[in-house]
């Protein structure tokens, strides 16, 4: 099998399981984080006066990813930029808004969302390994997606891809979105993003403090987690029992 076909085959497989496979590397990061709590000498930030502020910084990095995803999804038409896992779907080619500055904004958002917990380990080697893993992992997925788009949209895709970078945004190329922002689509599709971020940070904070026999949990992370759980349940109920989050565009 030619290398091009092999990359596409790998990308399609990784695309299908992209919500499951990264959990392993997150688990490794969690172990490294908790080891620092057991043996503070292994961590450069343990018991440092700015430790709490570093946690806020890591949370902020994850929020950058959430904002990128929320902005992206709200400005896209139906049957594009979704959470489908079985196969590629694109009824139209997104070329305006954030897609005028970067070709894969959702994966850029994912990177920042997962980078926050990775930074929380304060382990430089793990952070480098995470970034390398992310690039190799999503490079295959992006390749498979672009092969699909090239075949479906032909010259329209080729012209767009030739001027828009794949992963590092070029803000000078920005073109205003062609659609109005859809809060319904954003809330319906991205309601679990906020929950995932706060759950990871809360579980790490609580388990780390428990190992240290310390009950002074980070209140911002704890209350943020409670809020995100409530918001997720409310949105889930609204989506199932009402038409408030139905998509009309």
Rosetta blueprint (number, residue, H / E / L):
1 X L
2 X L
3 X H
4 X H
5 X H
6 X H
7 X H
8 X H
9 X H
10 X H
11 X H
12 X H
13 X H
14 X H
15 X H
16 X H
17 X L
18 X L
19 X L
20 X L
21 X L
22 X L
23 X H
24 X H
25 X H
26 X H
27 X H
28 X H
29 X H
30 X H
31 X H
32 X H
33 X H
34 X H
35 X H
36 X H
37 X H
38 X H
39 X L
40 X H
41 X H
42 X H
43 X L
44 X L
45 X L
46 X L
47 X L
48 X L
49 X L
50 X L
51 X H
52 X H
53 X H
54 X H
55 X H
56 X H
57 X H
58 X H
59 X H
60 X H
61 X H
62 X H
63 X H
64 X H
65 X H
66 X H
67 X H
68 X H
69 X H
70 X H
71 X H
72 X H
73 X H
74 X H
75 X L
76 X L
77 X L
78 X L
79 X L
80 X L
81 X L
82 X L
83 X L
84 X L
85 X L
86 X L
87 X L
88 X L
89 X L
90 X L
91 X L
92 X L
93 X L
94 X L
95 X L
96 X L
97 X E
98 X H
99 X H
100 X H
101 X L
102 X L
103 X L
104 X L
105 X H
106 X H
107 X H
108 X H
109 X H
110 X H
111 X H
112 X H
113 X H
114 X H
115 X H
116 X H
117 X H
118 X H
119 X H
120 X H
121 X L
122 X L
123 X L
124 X H
125 X H
126 X H
127 X H
128 X H
129 X H
130 X H
131 X H
132 X H
133 X H
134 X H
135 X H
136 X H
137 X H
138 X H
139 X H
140 X H
141 X H
142 X H
143 X H
144 X H
145 X H
146 X H
147 X H
148 X H
149 X H
150 X H
151 X H
152 X H
153 X H
154 X L
155 X H
156 X H
157 X H
158 X H
159 X H
160 X H
161 X H
162 X H
163 X H
164 X L
165 X L
166 X L
167 X L
168 X L
169 X L
170 X L
171 X H
172 X H
173 X H
174 X L
175 X E
176 X L
177 X L
178 X L
179 X L
180 X L
181 X L
182 X L
183 X H
184 X H
185 X H
186 X H
187 X H
188 X H
189 X H
190 X H
191 X H
192 X H
193 X H
194 X H
195 X H
196 X H
197 X H
198 X H
199 X H
200 X H
201 X H
202 X H
203 X H
204 X H
205 X H
206 X H
207 X H
208 X H
209 X H
210 X H
211 X H
212 X L
213 X L
214 X L
215 X L
216 X L
217 X L
218 X L
219 X H
220 X H
221 X H
222 X H
223 X H
224 X H
225 X H
226 X H
227 X H
228 X H
229 X H
230 X H
231 X H
232 X H
233 X H
234 X H
235 X H
236 X H
237 X H
238 X H
239 X H
240 X H
241 X H
242 X L
243 X L
244 X L
245 X L
246 X L
247 X L
248 X L
249 X L
